[in-house]
Amino acid sequence: MATLTILIVTVFCIGYLCIALESVTKINKAAIALLMCVLCWTLLMMGPGAYYPEVADGSVIHHIAEVIEHHLGDAAGTLFFLMGAMTIVEIVDSNGGFNFVRDTMKTRSKRKLMWRMAFMTFFLSAILDNLTTSIVMIMVLRKLVQAREDRLIYASLVVIAANSGGAFSPIGDVTTIMLWIKGVITTQGVLTEIFIPSLVSMLVPAFILQYSLKGKFDKEQNLPKADVSQFTQAQRTTIFWLGVGGLCFVPIFKTLTHLPPFMGILLVLGILWTVTEIFHYNTSEEDTMAKRVSDIMTKIDLSTIMFFLGILMAVAVLQEVGVLTALGEGLNETFSGNYYVINGIIGMLSSIVDNVPLVAGCMGMYPVAAEGAMAVDGIFWQLLAYCAGVGGSMLIIGSAAGVVVMGLEKITFGWYMKRITCIAFVGYLAGILIYWLERTLLF
C-alpha cells in the first residue's frame, strides 16, 4: 500500500510539474492532465485490496468502477456547468448583449479601467460565481483592450477579484457552497465577517498592479466602433438579461428544486437558445448562421474542459488513497490550536491542488462543535471559506476561475507565477490579518 501510494503521488507530482512547465515543454496541459489521471487510477487498480479492505476480494474491482463513476459524476456536473456557462456568455457576447457593460466600463485611462473592472468582478462574482464572472469579464475585456500585454495584467486581476468576491458569498464559490450546505457557515456570518478581508485581498493586489499600467489607450484600441448586429437594442438587452439574469437564477433554482447546479445552467441555456432562434427567424440565414447557438457551441475551448476533467479525476485518486486526509491530520497535529496557520497552509495548498477535495477532507476530519472555533460560524470554518477561495489566486491553476482564464487568454503558468503569485500572496496575507483584527477587536 505504501509503495503504491508513493508511486501515485510521484506520478501526480511529475504530471503537475509538466503542467507548470508547459511553456518550456510545449505540450498542451490538457494532454498531461489526462495522462496523469489515467496513470494514477491504473496504479490504484494494481493493489485495490489494500485501499478497500472492507470490500470482498471478488467484488473490489466492481467497487472501484463504482468509485470512478461517482467521482466522474461529480466532475461531470462541474464540467457541464462550465460548458453551459461558457456557451451562455458566448451567446450574449456574440449578439451584442455585453455592449452596454462595455460602454459602462469604457475609459481611455488604463488605471481607471483596472479599478472599474476589479470592483465589478468582485461584486459580480458574489452574485453569480467566480467561474461564470471570470468568463463574462474576459469577454468584456476583449472588447476594450486589444494589446495582449495589457490584457494579461487585467485578466490576472480578474482571477484575483473573482476568487476574493466568491469567498464572502455563500454562493460565490464551490467551497463556500459546500460549507454553507453543510451548515458550518451562515449567510449572515460570511457576509459580515469575511466581506472586509475578501475586499482587502482584492484591493492590495489591485493597488500594486496599477503601477504596471501607465498612460492611456489609443482611441482606436480602447474605443472600438459599435458592433454590427442584426438585432435591435431591445433584443440585445433581452438576451443580456436572459443570460446574466438566468445565471443569477441558478442558485435559486437549486434551492427550489434541489437539483444539481448544472441542471439550472441547462435550463437557462435552453431558454436562451430558443429565444435567439426566434429572434433569428426573420433575418437572413447567411447573416446570422455564425451567431446561432449551434455554431457558437463549436467555439467552446474543449482543451480547457479536458484539462479540468484530468485534474479533478487525478485529485480524486489522492482523495481515495487517503493522501489529502493524512495531510490534513498532519497539519492538525503539527499546528494544534493555531487555526490561522492551519487554514493559511490549506489556502496555499489550494493553489496547487483543487480546493474542493481539500475542503471536503477538512469537513470530514474536523467535527462541528457546539462552541468555540469549530462551532457554526467559528473561526476555523469562516477562515477555511476565505483561505480556500482566495488562496487559489496564488497560482493560475489554483482555481476554476484561473483555469478558465488561462484557457481563454492563453496565460502560461510561468508568466503568472513570475508576475502575479507574490502580489496575490501579499493580498492573501493582508486579508488574514484583517480577519484576525476583526476577531480580536470586534467579535
Buried (B, 14 or more C-beta within 10 A) or exposed (E): EEEBBEBBBEBBEBBBEBBBBBEEEEEBBBBBBBBBBBBBBEBBEEBBEBBBEEBEEEEBEEBBEEBBEEBBEBBBBBBBBBBBBBBBBBBBBBBBBBBEBBEEBBBBBBBBBBBBBBBBBBBBBBBBBBBBBBBBBBBBBBBBBBEEEBBBBBBBBBBBBBBBBBBBBBBBBBBBBBBBEBEBBBEEBBEBBBBBBBBBBBBBBBBBBBEBBEEBBEEEBBBEEEBEBBBEEEBBBBBBEBBBEBBBBBBEBBEEEEEBBBBBBBBBBEBBBEBBEEBBEEEEEEEBEEBBBEEBBEEBBEBBBBBBBBBBBBBBBBBBBBBBBBBBBEBBEEBEEEBBEBBBBBBBBBBBBBBBBBBBBBBEBBEBEEEEBBBBBBBBBBBBBBBBBBBBBBBBBBBBBBBBBBBBBEBBBBBBBEBBBEBBBBBBBBBBEBBBEBBEEEE
